[in-house]
Amino acid sequence: MLYYFLYQVLFREYGAGSSDSYLFKGLNVFQYVTFRTAWATITALLITLFFGKGVICKLAELKFGQEIREEGPASHQEKRGTPTMGGILIIGSVFLSTVLWARLDNVFLWLALGATTLFAAVGFADDYTKIVKKRSLGLTGKQKLIGQLITAVGVWSVLYFLTNYSWNLSIPFLKVTADPNPVTSVSYVGSVVYLFFIIFVLLGSSNAVNLTDGLDGLATSVTFVAMSALTALTYVASDKRWSDYLDITFNPSSAELTVFCGAMVGASLGFLWYNSPPAEVFMGDVGSLAIGGALGTVAILTKQEFLLPFIGGVFILEAMSVMMQISVFKLTKRGGQPGRRIFKMTPLHHHFEMTGWKEPKIVFRFLIVAVLFALLSLSTLKLR
């Protein structure tokens, strides 16, 4: 919105070609995606900080309090009633700051915003069900899965019908897979196979972030780190000079996604102000599913799907701990005897709680691991 008013209208009308209008000439910076990304980050951060306290008070007034699992750590029972669904604040600030600073003629941008909103809607329904029924479980697993599946198919449909998306798999460390030409590409799989790939990526990323959201500030701080790395990766994928130099798939349409990622970075950092231990508000599924969906969608649009395990390594570890626990439990179950457990409790952060680690220590140590994963993801650019 600001791009059109300040650059397309004011600069082109009064700044371009004018030697004495320095004020309007300065508006030339609005054409650069790096400038608009920085200000989208700042805007989302300020919106979250400014409106945070009001949103928390409103959630408390509506009695949108968190329900706690009875089988969870005893220390969590004191969190019962803490305002939840704070993810509305994150999504709102991301949407507003992105619309303010991005070019609005970009299909990829609206696809990312739309997918994030739809994942948030699934999370909202889940959170609202928990609140109404006064229980820690909201939608059934099948209901949640259907909502996520519909969103994933919607993302594929937009790519298939409205864009020239390349259906090749860009694999890190293999330069030859960066070729998007279906005739010459060795990693071209076609739109049908890619549909299942998109479903796997989006459902996996959204649920992985959802599982990580169990300690004060954990999912929010890891999101800040992961989105920061993804912002950099998105920018280089949309810049021909960098993409040619690094041998990654060049996609100019993803340039405005950098603004979206920057807004997500700012919003998560602002939300962390209220979500840090002891949390004044929880993001709820409306926030965690939306963030996971955003991560997966941007990775798909920028051909960074195979880097997601590095970008969001902590999210993957949390999800893998649950899968391993369930698999081993079922495989070792015999007759009336319960199966073995390899963790004291899952997701993984609960295992460390049960071993005696304090909540802030777990959050900070997981944050350190998240930074290491983010640096690893960025290092793969040069290793290609």
Secondary structure, 3 states (H helix, E strand, C coil): CHHHHHHHHHHHHHHCCCCCCHHHHHHHHHHCHHHHHHHHHHHHHHHHHHHHHHHHHHHHHCCCECCCCCCCCHHHHHHCCCECCCHHHHHHHHHHHHHHHCCCCCHHHHHHHHHHHHHHHHHHHHHHHHHHHCCCCCCCHHHHHHHHHHHHHHHHHHHHHHCCCCCECCCCCCHHHHCCCCCCCCCECHHHHHHHHHHHHHHHHHHHHHHHCCCCCHHHHHHHHHHHHHHHHHHHHHCHHHHHHHCCCCCHHHCCHHHHHHHHHHHHHHHHHHHCCCCCCCCHHHHHHHHHHHHHHHHHHCCCHHHHHHHCHHHHHHHHHHHHHHHHHHHCCECCECCCCCCCCCCHHHHHHHCCCCHHHHHHHHHHHHHHHHHHHHHHHHHC
